[in-house]
Amino acid sequence: MKSWADIGFEIEITRDESPSLRLLHSIDPNKPYGESMHHSGGAATETFLIYGAPIKETLEKIQNPHFLVVGLGIGYIELVIAKEALLLGRSSQDVGLITSYESLPELREYFHKWLQGRTTELHPEVVKTYEAVVAAVLADSNLKAQDLKNFVLNHFKSVDDIQTALLPDSKPLSKYHCILYDAFSSKTTPHLWEEEFLTEFFKEGTAENALVSSYACRVSFKNALTRAGFNLVIRPGFMSKRNSTLGTKNF
């Protein structure tokens, strides 16, 4: 059984005590450490701030909404979708689709095994991390962890239901009502932040009524949203991040 270090990560406990993962090696020669999946100020808090409200608004306004998550990571956003839906009295059948992209096969495999309860097949460190993630997501609710896991598992019945890397020539699998764009930075995944790619992806992959939310506030990202017919809402960023971006289309 492989630990996080075996696949190139270390655990980072963020300021709100929720876990994140950090790459062991940096591609930036000016930094001695790799990129983290979340801000050190709080992985769960950042997820709720950037993605919680768009998820909730989509669930409230759209019947059988389709969600797209770019960057599954350790599953925060998927679990927040489940939480917000359950708090509104919705079942997994009330969400038409959850499509998540994750380039690392181990992260897809580990998350799916954890959802299934196959914890004996995972390193104890990995299990502990996922349990801490779901506990952080549920911190202010009376929902049960198993309810969230079952909700997500109904959309990821097979590990193959979690998509592999989002490539420059990837085409959207559906028309999505809510895109949660949480990819690693442009230094780590440059093609995911190129304006032409984003413009076409947002044009082809969004429904008539749609929201796009991201922690990023890059010029290329904002230009792509505008070119794809979205109105821009520049929102506060999390902690040291000055701004984040929300795109709205007929919402």
N, C-alpha and C positions, 0 to 999 in steps of 0.2 A: 504493500500500500504506500503510495507516494504522499509525502507531506507537501505543504505549500512551497517550501524551499526546493523540493525536487522538480517543481515545474516553473521555477523562476520567480517566486514571490516570497515576501515576508509579511507577517501579520502586523498591522498598525492599529492600535487602539486609539481612536480619536477622542477629542475632548468631551464629547457627550457619552463616552464609554462604549460607543458602537464600533464594531470592527470594520476595517478596510483592508485592502491588500495593496502592497507597493512592490513594483518591479525591483528585483535585486540589482539589476544593472542599468545604468543610465546610458542613453544614446547622446546625451548632451555632455560634452567634455568639460563644461563649466560647472557641472553638478556631480557631487560624489555619490548621489543616490538616485534610484530610478523613480519614475513617475508613479504617483499614487492614484488609485481609483476614485478617491474622494478627498475633499479638503480635510486637513488635520483638525479643523474646528468641530467636525461632527459629521460622520458619514450619513447617519439616519436623518439628522436635522437638515443637512443639505438636500437630501433626496426629497423630503417633505416640502421644503421651501421651493425648490425648482419644479418639481413634478406633481406634488400632491394636489394642488388646486386645479391644474389643467385636467388631471385624471378625474377628479370629482365632477368638474363642470361637464366634461364629456359624458360621464355616466348619467348625469341629471338631464341632459338635453337630447341625447341620441339614443334611440332604441337599438339594441344589439350592436353597440359600437365596435369598431375594429381598432386595436391598438398596435403600434409598432414601437419596439424598443431597440435602439441601436446601442449595443453594449450591455449584454446580460450581466457580465461581471460575476458578483456573488448573489445576484437575484433581488436586490433591494426594490427595484422599480416594479418587477412582476408581483412581488408580495404586497406592495402598496396598492397596486391595481386591485388585487384580491381584497385587501382590507377595506378600501373605499367602497367597493361594490357591496360587500357584505354589510357594511354599516348602513348602506342605503336599502338593505333588504333584497338585494339582487343575488341571484345564483350564478354559477359559472356559465349556465346556459343563456343567461341574459347578456353575456358578452360574446359577440359574434366571433372574434378572433383576437388572439394575442400572438404576434410574430416577434420573436427576439433573435437578434444576430449576435453571435459570439465566435470570434476567430479561433480561440483556443479549445481544442477538443476536450481537454481535461476539465475545463470549467463547465462545459456542457454536460459532460458525463457525471461529474461530482454533484452538480446541482440536481440532475435528474435522479440519481441514486438516492440522494437525501430526501427528495420529495416522495420517493417510493418507500422510504423507510429502510433502505438497504444499507444501514449504517455500519454493519460489520464488514462491509466491503470497502469502507473508507478509512483513511487515517484518522485517529481520534482528534487530532488537531483540526482537521477539516470539518468533522462533525461539530466540534465545539464552536467553530466560527459560524457555521450556518445557524446553529441554535441561538447564538448571540445576535445574529442578524434578525431573525424572526422575533426574538424577544424585544429588540429595539423598535421594530416596526409596530409591535402590539403594545408598547409601553403605556399608552393612554386609552386603552380600550379593554373591553371584557371578552373580546373574541379569543378563540383558542388557536394555537399554532397549527393544529391538525386541520382546522377549517381552511386556513390560508393555503396550506400545502395541498389539500384536496382540490381546492379551487384552481390553483395553477396547474396541477397534474392533469386535470380534465382538459386543459389546452395543450399540454405536452405529454400526451399518452406514451409517446416513444421519444427517446433521446433525439431521434432524427427530426422531430417536430421543432427542435431548437435549431435555427438556421446557422450555417457556418459563416465565414467572413463575408461582409458586405463589400463586394468588389466593384471596380470602376464600371464594369459592364453589367452589374446586377440590375435586374428589373424588379419593381415592387410586386409582391404576390397578391396584393389587393389594393383597394382604395381605402385609405385609413382616415379615421376621424381624429386620431390623436397620435402624434409622433413624439416620442420622448428620446431626444438625441443626446446620448450620454457617452459618446465615443471618447477614447483617449485623445490627447491633444494632437495638433497638426504636426508636431515634431515626431510623434510616435506613429500616427496613422495619417500621413499627409493627404492621401487621395480622398479621405472622407470629409475633408474640409475645402475641397476645390469648388469654386463657384459654379462651374459648368455642370459638374456631377450633381451637386446639390440642387441646382435649378431644375434639371430634368427629373431628378428623383422626386422632388416635391410636386412638380407638375403632374407627373404620371401616377404618383402614389398617394394622392390625397383626395378625399371625397369632396363633394360640393361644400359641406360644412366641416371645417377642420381646424385643429390647433396643432402647433408645433412648439415644443418647449426645449430649451437647452441651457446648460450652465454657461455656455460660451456666448461671447458678444463680438465675434470676429466680423470684420467687414464683409468677407466673402459669404458668410452665413446669412447676414442681414440682406445683402444684395440678392442672394439666391431666393430668399423668401419673398422679397418685393417683386422680383421678376416672375415668380410662380403665382402671383396674385394674392399674397398675404399682406395684411396690415401689420406693422411692427409695433410692439409694445416693449420698450426697454424697461426692464424690471431691476430692482436691486439685486446685486449678486450676493453670494454667501461669504460672510466674513471679509477676507482681504480681496475678494473678487469684486470689482467695482460694479459691474452690471451683468445681467443675464438677459436672455432673449425669449420673447413669446411672439409667435406669429399667429394671427387669427384670420380665418377666411369664412365669412358669413356666419360668425358666431356672436 
